[in-house]
Amino acid sequence: MHKYNNLNKKTIFGFWLYIMSDCILFASLFATYSVLCNNTENFYSGKEIFKLPLIFIETCCLLLSSFTYGKVMIYAEKLYVKKVNIWMGMTFLLGLFFIGIETYEFFHLIKSGHNPRQNAFLSSFFTLVGTHGIHVMAGLIWIVVMMLHVTCQGLTKINYIRLQCLSLFWHFLDIIWICVFTEVYLLGIL
């Protein structure tokens, strides 16, 4: 058991270091967006192209997925394999719905002629929101892998540590999305 406690501390610390490096990445993308968001070259700005009700639904899905993943961790501590997988499945579906709406938004914008090559605003928008979307897709893949691990191996100490790291990652993505929603969409329509 002592061996696992040391692994747990080292793994969680290492994962926090990764999260901090991702914070630097997103801070750079937010800074770039903030500088370029008004460079529209007499073209449409955010208030003309964003569909806020759809983005609000997308946001609710991701925030609700934080709740469902919280339930994963509650049941993981109680060693309820079936409930862990049920709640991970719900988290996966909410994340998938989020990605579906984001894909629809990107498709709709590009189809309407609002592509990343149009101006600096759209280039920084697609980069920031797209980078977050790629992270969510990576999280969805990780959820599927963890569901397989938990199903095949059970809730071992190693799988519990992996679930903890995934929890940090998933909640981090929600925090980043709150910042994206506020900076890009809410302030973008003002």
N, C-alpha and C positions, 0 to 999 in steps of 0.2 A: 504494500500500500504506500509506503514511504516513497518508493520509486515513482509512482504515479503522481504524488503531490508535487514533487520537483518538476516532473514533466508538465504538469498542469500550469505551474507558475511560469515556467520558461516559455511555454507555448502561448499562453495568454499575453505575456509581456511582449513576445515577438509579434503577436498579432496586433497589439496596440501600436507597435512601431510601424507596421504596415498601414494601419488606419491613419496615423499621423502623416505618413508620406502621401496618402490619398487626399488628406486635408490640404496639403500643399498644392497638389494637382488641381483640386477644385478651387482653391483660393486664386490660383493663377487664371483659371478659366472665368471665374467671376470678375476678377479685375479686368481681364480683356473685354468681357461683355460690357462691363460698366463704362469703359472708355469708348467702345465702338457702337453702343446701342443707339446713339443719336445720329450715326453716319448712315443715313438712308438715301442719300443722293436724290432728294425730291421724290422718293418712292414711298410706298406704304410703310407705316410704322406698326408697332405691335397692336395698337388699339384698333387698327383697321383689319388686321388679319387673324388675331387670336379669337378663338371661340371659348370664352371663359366658362360657360356652363359645362362643356365637355371636359375641360381641364379640371374643373372642380370635382367632377365624378372620378376622374383619373386620380386626383389627389386623395379623395376619400378611400379609394381602393388600396392605395399604398399605405395610408395611415392605419386602415383597418387590418392590413397584413402585419403590422407591428403588434397589434393586439393578439392576432392568431399565433404569431411566433412566440409571444410571451406565454401563451397556453402550452406551446411545445415544451418550453423550458420547465414549466410547472409540472407537467406530466413526466418529463424526463427525470426529474428529481425523485418522482414516486415510482420510477421504473415501469411505467405503463406503455409498453411498446405500441400497442394498437392505437391508443389515444395520441401518442406522439406522431405517428404516421398520419392519422386523420387530420390533426391540426397542421402538420407540415403540408399536407395535400391542399388544405384550405388556403394556406399562405401562398402556395404555388399558384393556385387558381387566381387569387387576387393579384399577384405579381404578373401573371400572364395577361390578365385583363388590362392592367396598367400598360404593359408593353403593347398590347393590341391597340389601345387608344392612342398611344404615342406614335405608333406606326401609321395609324389612320391620319393623325394630324400631319405628320411629315409628308405622307402621300398627297394629302389634300393641298398642303402648301406648295409642294413642288409642281403638282398638276395645275395649280393656279398661277404658276410663273414665279413663285417666291422661293427660289432655290439659293443655295449657299453662294453661288457665283454672282448673285444679283447685287449685293452690297455688303459692306462690313457688318452691319447690324445682323443680317440673316446668316452670314458666315459664322459670327460669334454665337448666335442663337443655336444653330444646328450643332456646333461643336460642343457647347455647354450641355444642352439637353441630350444630345446624342451620346456623350460620354457617360452621363448618368444612366441612360438607357442601356448602354453596354454593360455597366456595372450590375444593373438589375437582371439582365440576361445571364450574367455569370452567376449571380445569386440563385437564379432559378435552376441552373444546371447543378449547382452545389446542393440545392434542396433535393433534387432527384437522386443524386449520388448518396446523400445522407439517408434518404428513405430506403434505398437499397441496402446500405450498411446496417441500418437499424433492423430491417427485416431479416437480413441474413445472419448478423452477428449478435443482435440484441443491443441492449443499452450498456455496453461495456464502458469502462472508465475512459478509454480512448475515444469512443464515439461520443461520450458526454462532453469531453473537451472540444471535439469537433463541432458539436452542437452549440457550445458556448461561443466559439469563434464565429460561427455562422450567425448567431444572435447579434454579436457585436457588429458584424458586417451589415446585416439587414437593417438594424436600427440606425446605423450610420447613414445608410442610403435614404432612410426616411427623413433624417435631419437635413441632409443635403437637399432633398426634394422640397422641404419646407422653404429653404433658402431660395431654390430655383423658382418655386411658385410665387414667392413674395417679390423677388427681384425682377424676374422676367415677365411674369403674367400680371400680377397685381399692379406693380409700379409701371409696367409696360403699357397698361391701358389708360393711365392718367395723362 
